[in-house]
Amino acid sequence: MTRGIRQRLVSAAASVAASLVVCFALGQLAPGDAFTALQLDPAVSPAALAHLRAEYAPQTPVVRRFASWLAAAAHGDFGISLASHRPVLSLLRQRAPASAELLALGLGLAWVAGLALALLPAWLGECARWRLQRALAASFGAAAALLTALPLGVLAVGALLAAPVAWLPGAGAGSPWLPAAVLALAFLPMVYFQTHQALAAVAQRGFMLQGRAAGLAPWRRLLLHALPNTSDTLAPVASLSVSQALAELVILEPLLGWPGLGQLSLQAAQSRDMPVLAALVLLTSLVVVVCNLASDAVQWLLNPQLRPRTGFTASEPALGAHAGTQP
């Protein structure tokens, strides 16, 4: 187990390093720099422009700049923003809470709604209401497929046209509910389809058949036995949803005027602000790595087959604690 943890940590560190290398390489290949726009300003002399470039954007090899930035970042110094002339760390501290609030609220709504919509047809199936179950599953599937076909930008523009939405609490300016609702609609189909398929896969497992024979209530079979056995599928999906949502913030936040990291990253890319871009790549890479490790930990805790075998020490529950446990 220690070896596996070590391998995962090494792989995570390599992924973060590779992301930073790609960021610096693309910054080197991109035309212009943070001071290119100043060339059109007659008030800025060529000598002043050369001085700014020599001080803030020196033409040194990309490997040397990357090593220098990495050494400073290890001590908590991410440099000064070339666009706002503020410490990058203060910008991240200012913008990160807004993005974290939007992610938590949007993904929370998507998962609560997706799980509920997937559990309802499964409950009807457990109650042997097959006709209603098929009709409801078909309706939910068609609606989810329609949402999947709509790009996030279209959903955001539709939200702008519909705002303020009366049934959203505090849907005015500065409220996270409107962008969170758009983010939830974007991820709702993925959560619904994955949960629906996972529940269908475990519906005929031995412990579910035993639960029916024992006369357990349908909701107990679903919530206490079927849903926990979908962790192998849903835990990686949850980690993937966070990674995808971080990328979607670059589109969502500027369109809806939400002052988070997505808006900051777009502004930094437009102004070639490499210190900010590098810090954002490092932050998002760390978040993705932590989510992946958390997904592995959840699967390890809920799936006995992933743990090292140390002998039979306790009796298995009657219905199985996981899909890998057969009655």
C-alpha positions as CSV (number, residue, x, y, z in Angstrom):
1,M,0.0,0.0,0.0
2,T,2.9,2.4,0.8
3,R,4.4,1.7,-2.6
4,G,1.1,2.5,-4.3
5,I,0.8,5.8,-2.4
6,R,4.4,6.7,-3.3
7,Q,3.7,6.0,-7.0
8,R,0.6,8.1,-6.9
9,L,2.4,11.0,-5.3
10,V,5.3,10.8,-7.8
11,S,2.8,10.7,-10.7
12,A,0.9,13.7,-9.2
13,A,4.2,15.7,-8.9
14,A,5.1,14.8,-12.5
15,S,1.7,16.0,-13.7
16,V,2.0,19.3,-12.0
17,A,5.5,19.8,-13.3
18,A,4.4,18.9,-16.9
19,S,1.6,21.4,-16.7
20,L,4.0,24.2,-15.7
21,V,6.5,23.3,-18.4
22,V,3.8,23.4,-21.0
23,C,2.6,26.8,-19.7
24,F,6.0,28.3,-19.9
25,A,6.7,26.8,-23.4
26,L,3.4,28.1,-24.8
27,G,4.2,31.5,-23.3
28,Q,7.5,31.5,-25.0
29,L,6.0,30.6,-28.4
30,A,3.1,33.1,-28.2
31,P,3.7,36.3,-30.1
32,G,4.2,39.5,-28.2
33,D,4.4,40.1,-24.5
34,A,2.7,42.1,-21.8
35,F,4.2,45.4,-23.1
36,T,3.3,44.9,-26.8
37,A,0.2,47.1,-26.5
38,L,2.4,50.0,-25.2
39,Q,4.2,50.2,-28.5
40,L,1.1,52.0,-29.9
41,D,1.1,54.6,-27.1
42,P,3.0,57.7,-28.2
43,A,3.6,58.7,-24.6
44,V,5.8,55.7,-24.0
45,S,9.3,56.1,-25.5
46,P,11.2,53.2,-26.9
47,A,13.8,53.6,-24.1
48,A,11.1,53.3,-21.4
49,L,9.6,50.3,-23.2
50,A,13.0,48.6,-23.4
51,H,13.6,49.3,-19.7
52,L,10.2,47.7,-18.7
53,R,10.9,44.6,-20.8
54,A,14.4,44.3,-19.3
55,E,13.1,44.5,-15.8
56,Y,9.8,42.5,-16.0
57,A,10.1,40.4,-19.1
58,P,13.7,39.7,-19.8
59,Q,14.6,37.7,-22.9
60,T,16.2,34.8,-21.1
61,P,15.9,31.1,-22.0
62,V,12.6,29.5,-21.0
63,V,14.3,26.8,-18.9
64,R,16.1,29.5,-16.9
65,R,12.9,31.5,-16.4
66,F,11.0,28.4,-15.4
67,A,13.7,27.4,-12.8
68,S,13.8,30.9,-11.4
69,W,10.0,31.1,-11.1
70,L,9.8,27.7,-9.5
71,A,12.4,28.5,-6.9
72,A,10.6,31.7,-6.0
73,A,7.2,29.9,-5.9
74,A,8.6,27.3,-3.5
75,H,9.1,30.2,-1.0
76,G,5.6,31.6,-1.7
77,D,6.7,34.3,-4.0
78,F,4.7,34.1,-7.3
79,G,6.0,37.4,-8.6
80,I,4.2,40.7,-9.6
81,S,1.4,40.9,-12.1
82,L,2.6,42.7,-15.2
83,A,-1.0,44.0,-15.8
84,S,-2.1,45.1,-12.4
85,H,1.3,45.6,-10.8
86,R,0.1,43.7,-7.7
87,P,1.6,40.6,-6.0
88,V,0.2,37.5,-7.7
89,L,-0.5,35.9,-4.4
90,S,-2.8,38.7,-3.4
91,L,-4.7,38.4,-6.7
92,L,-5.2,34.7,-6.1
93,R,-6.4,35.3,-2.5
94,Q,-8.9,37.9,-3.7
95,R,-10.3,35.8,-6.6
96,A,-10.1,32.2,-5.3
97,P,-13.0,32.5,-2.7
98,A,-15.4,33.6,-5.4
99,S,-14.5,30.7,-7.7
100,A,-14.6,28.2,-4.8
101,E,-18.1,29.4,-3.9
102,L,-19.3,29.1,-7.4
103,L,-17.8,25.6,-7.9
104,A,-19.2,24.3,-4.6
105,L,-22.7,25.7,-5.2
106,G,-22.9,24.8,-8.9
107,L,-21.5,21.3,-8.6
108,G,-23.5,20.7,-5.4
109,L,-26.7,21.6,-7.2
110,A,-25.7,19.4,-10.2
111,W,-25.0,16.3,-8.0
112,V,-28.1,16.7,-5.8
113,A,-30.4,17.1,-8.8
114,G,-28.6,14.4,-10.8
115,L,-28.8,11.8,-8.0
116,A,-32.4,12.6,-7.3
117,L,-33.4,12.3,-11.0
118,A,-31.5,9.0,-11.3
119,L,-32.9,7.5,-8.1
120,L,-36.6,8.3,-9.0
121,P,-36.8,5.9,-12.0
122,A,-34.7,3.3,-10.1
123,W,-37.2,3.5,-7.2
124,L,-40.1,3.0,-9.6
125,G,-38.3,-0.1,-10.9
126,E,-37.8,-1.5,-7.5
127,C,-41.5,-0.9,-6.9
128,A,-42.3,-2.9,-10.1
129,R,-43.9,0.1,-11.8
130,W,-42.2,-0.7,-15.0
131,R,-44.3,1.3,-17.4
132,L,-44.0,4.5,-15.4
133,Q,-40.3,3.8,-14.8
134,R,-39.6,3.5,-18.6
135,A,-41.6,6.6,-19.4
136,L,-39.8,8.7,-16.8
137,A,-36.4,7.4,-17.7
138,A,-37.0,8.2,-21.3
139,S,-38.2,11.7,-20.5
140,F,-35.2,12.4,-18.2
141,G,-32.8,11.0,-20.8
142,A,-34.2,13.2,-23.6
143,A,-34.0,16.3,-21.4
144,A,-30.4,15.4,-20.3
145,A,-29.4,14.8,-23.9
146,L,-30.8,18.2,-24.9
147,L,-28.8,19.9,-22.2
148,T,-25.7,18.1,-23.3
149,A,-26.1,19.5,-26.8
150,L,-26.2,23.1,-25.5
151,P,-22.7,24.7,-25.1
152,L,-22.0,26.5,-21.8
153,G,-21.9,29.8,-23.6
154,V,-25.5,29.3,-24.9
155,L,-26.7,28.5,-21.3
156,A,-24.9,31.6,-20.0
157,V,-26.5,33.8,-22.6
158,G,-29.9,32.3,-21.9
159,A,-29.4,33.0,-18.2
160,L,-28.5,36.6,-19.0
161,L,-31.7,37.0,-21.0
162,A,-33.8,35.4,-18.3
163,A,-32.2,37.3,-15.3
164,P,-33.2,38.2,-12.8
165,V,-34.9,34.9,-12.2
166,A,-37.6,35.3,-9.5
167,W,-37.3,31.8,-8.1
168,L,-33.5,32.0,-7.5
169,P,-32.8,33.4,-4.0
170,G,-30.7,36.6,-4.3
171,A,-30.4,36.4,-8.0
172,G,-29.3,40.0,-8.4
173,A,-25.9,41.4,-9.1
174,G,-23.1,39.9,-6.9
175,S,-25.1,36.8,-6.1
176,P,-23.6,33.4,-7.1
177,W,-27.0,31.7,-7.7
178,L,-27.4,32.6,-11.4
179,P,-23.9,31.5,-12.5
180,A,-24.2,28.4,-10.2
181,A,-27.5,27.5,-11.8
182,V,-25.8,27.7,-15.3
183,L,-22.9,25.5,-14.1
184,A,-25.3,23.0,-12.5
185,L,-27.3,22.7,-15.8
186,A,-24.0,22.1,-17.7
187,F,-23.0,19.2,-15.4
188,L,-26.4,17.8,-14.6
189,P,-26.6,15.5,-17.7
190,M,-23.2,13.9,-16.9
191,V,-24.2,13.2,-13.2
192,Y,-27.6,11.9,-14.3
193,F,-26.4,9.5,-17.0
194,Q,-23.5,8.1,-14.9
195,T,-25.7,7.6,-11.8
196,H,-28.5,6.0,-13.9
197,Q,-26.1,3.6,-15.6
198,A,-24.4,2.7,-12.3
199,L,-27.7,2.0,-10.6
200,A,-28.8,-0.1,-13.5
201,A,-25.5,-2.1,-13.3
202,V,-26.0,-3.0,-9.6
203,A,-29.7,-3.6,-9.8
204,Q,-29.3,-7.3,-10.6
205,R,-26.4,-8.0,-8.2
206,G,-26.8,-10.7,-5.7
207,F,-27.2,-8.5,-2.7
208,M,-30.0,-6.6,-4.4
209,L,-31.9,-9.8,-5.2
210,Q,-31.4,-10.9,-1.6
211,G,-32.8,-7.6,-0.4
212,R,-35.9,-8.0,-2.5
213,A,-36.3,-11.6,-1.2
214,A,-35.9,-10.3,2.4
215,G,-38.7,-7.8,1.9
216,L,-36.6,-4.7,2.4
217,A,-38.3,-1.4,1.4
218,P,-37.3,-0.1,-2.1
219,W,-35.9,3.1,-0.7
220,R,-33.7,1.1,1.8
221,R,-32.4,-1.1,-1.0
222,L,-31.5,1.9,-3.1
223,L,-30.0,4.3,-0.5
224,L,-28.3,1.8,1.8
225,H,-27.2,-0.9,-0.7
226,A,-27.4,0.2,-4.3
227,L,-26.1,3.7,-4.1
228,P,-23.0,2.9,-2.0
229,N,-22.1,0.2,-4.5
230,T,-21.8,2.9,-7.3
231,S,-18.7,4.5,-5.6
232,D,-16.3,2.9,-8.2
233,T,-18.2,4.8,-10.9
234,L,-19.3,8.0,-9.2
235,A,-16.1,8.9,-7.3
236,P,-14.0,9.3,-10.5
237,V,-16.9,11.1,-12.1
238,A,-17.0,13.6,-9.2
239,S,-13.2,14.2,-9.5
240,L,-13.6,14.7,-13.3
241,S,-16.5,17.1,-12.8
242,V,-14.3,19.4,-10.6
243,S,-11.5,19.3,-13.3
244,Q,-13.9,20.1,-16.1
245,A,-15.7,22.8,-14.0
246,L,-12.4,24.6,-13.5
247,A,-12.0,24.8,-17.3
248,E,-15.6,26.0,-17.8
249,L,-15.1,28.9,-15.4
250,V,-12.9,30.6,-18.0
251,I,-16.0,30.8,-20.2
252,L,-18.7,31.2,-17.5
253,E,-17.2,33.9,-15.3
254,P,-16.4,36.5,-17.9
255,L,-19.8,36.1,-19.6
256,L,-21.7,36.5,-16.3
257,G,-19.3,39.0,-14.7
258,W,-18.3,36.8,-11.8
259,P,-15.0,38.0,-10.3
260,G,-13.2,34.7,-9.9
261,L,-10.2,32.9,-11.2
262,G,-11.8,32.2,-14.6
263,Q,-12.1,35.9,-15.3
264,L,-8.6,36.5,-14.0
265,S,-7.1,33.8,-16.2
266,L,-8.8,35.3,-19.3
267,Q,-7.5,38.7,-18.5
268,A,-4.0,37.3,-17.8
269,A,-4.0,35.5,-21.2
270,Q,-5.1,38.6,-23.1
271,S,-2.4,40.7,-21.5
272,R,0.4,38.0,-21.7
273,D,0.7,38.2,-17.9
274,M,3.0,35.1,-17.4
275,P,3.4,35.4,-13.6
276,V,-0.4,35.2,-13.1
277,L,-0.8,32.5,-15.7
278,A,1.9,30.3,-14.2
279,A,0.4,30.7,-10.7
280,L,-3.1,29.8,-12.0
281,V,-1.7,26.7,-13.8
282,L,0.0,25.6,-10.6
283,L,-3.1,26.2,-8.5
284,T,-5.5,24.4,-10.9
285,S,-3.1,21.5,-11.3
286,L,-2.9,21.1,-7.5
287,V,-6.7,21.1,-7.2
288,V,-7.0,18.4,-9.9
289,V,-4.3,16.3,-8.3
290,V,-5.9,16.6,-4.9
291,C,-9.4,15.7,-6.3
292,N,-7.9,12.6,-8.0
293,L,-6.2,11.5,-4.8
294,A,-9.4,12.0,-2.9
295,S,-11.3,9.9,-5.4
296,D,-8.7,7.1,-5.0
297,A,-9.1,7.4,-1.2
298,V,-12.9,7.2,-1.4
299,Q,-12.7,4.1,-3.6
300,W,-10.1,2.5,-1.3
301,L,-12.3,3.1,1.8
302,L,-15.6,1.8,0.2
303,N,-14.2,-1.1,-1.8
304,P,-12.7,-3.9,0.3
305,Q,-11.2,-5.5,-2.9
306,L,-8.7,-2.5,-3.3
307,R,-7.3,-3.0,0.2
308,P,-4.4,-5.5,1.0
309,R,-5.8,-8.7,2.2
310,T,-4.9,-9.3,5.9
311,G,-7.1,-12.2,6.6
312,F,-10.8,-12.7,7.4
313,T,-11.4,-10.8,10.6
314,A,-15.1,-9.9,10.6
315,S,-18.2,-11.3,9.1
316,E,-19.5,-9.6,6.0
317,P,-22.9,-7.8,6.2
318,A,-25.8,-9.7,4.9
319,L,-26.3,-7.5,1.9
320,G,-22.7,-6.7,1.2
321,A,-20.9,-3.4,1.9
322,H,-19.9,-3.1,-1.6
323,A,-20.5,-4.4,-5.1
324,G,-17.4,-6.6,-4.7
325,T,-19.0,-8.4,-1.7
326,Q,-21.3,-11.1,-2.7
327,P,-23.8,-12.7,-0.3
